[in-house]
């Protein structure tokens, strides 16, 4: 009888232990679910955007959504960030040569009547480890844009970060792309303006020789902010970063300053004219065209041969499009966003036509 009581006591204790383990497992699972944070919980403005992923797909409105290859949250030990990641090679969206994990505004607005604003604070964590230093776009990523939804679908604004291998500091600069006059858009070109560091035109003497590092540059992992405001046809840009001079710029989007070939800037004469990109702009520039904001990681390094285009084709490593191999050896662009906000005109309308054409 005593033996039976002891055995029963041991069995009861064992069952209690199993029950306790199950409860602990449930509690851990519950806590894990509770600590998972979607990007839309970090920056709550995802009702205004559709998300294009680094595999070329349109994920749509990204509330309560993540993709561990391209779009998710992380914590740097202090705060949560939204991660946008894009490999050098893979499927692209629309007619682009480059992969992107990027938000595209669901509405478009017209520069002449616009009163629209985008603010963001971010840090670039990686740019491609390979490429051709002579190619102006190599080792860079676009972190914010204004894009046209109509006509040639050109871009009146692209905000770049670029860092050469071996450099501690990279450059931040912005581009204006002309809205080419006529039906042939092959003559379009960009004009680059430096914010901190070099502009787009500063390249290497050969494929593996890099220009001198700029003292005023921004390091990988160093925060900076931009504000884009378009009001009554004028684009106003503000760039700020702790320890750096705040920079402001203004550009008219509805009246061109590049209506003749004589007006093409010297920088463009050197970079684009030699490869046949020598167009002129419509007199009214982007007036009458619907425009919209973009934000994220638009990788400007790709695997196409520089013989195709010496400004935009990097000849970088893509591992045949294998994303995980590219991520393993640094052939990708990664951008973390801390904050973002958007203000949209009452006159903005649906941008669905852009997605229908490009998805």
ABEGO torsion letter per residue (X at the ends): XAAAAAAAAAAAAAAAAAAAAAAAAAAAAAAAAAABBBAAAABBAAAABBBBBAAGBBAEBABGBBBAAABBBBBAGABBBBBBBBBABEBBBEABABBBBBBBBABBBBAAABBBBBBBBBBBABBBABEBAABAABGBBBABBBBBABEAGBBABBBBBBBBBGBABBBBBBBBBBBBBEABAAABBBBBBBABEBBAABBBABAABBBBBBAABBBBGBBBBBBBBBBGGBBBBBBBBBGBBBBBBBBBAABBAAABAAABBAAAAAAAAAAGBABBBBAAEABGBBBBBBBEBBBABBABBAAABAAABAGBBAGGGBAAAAAAAGBBBBBBBABBBBBBBAABBBAAAAAAAAX
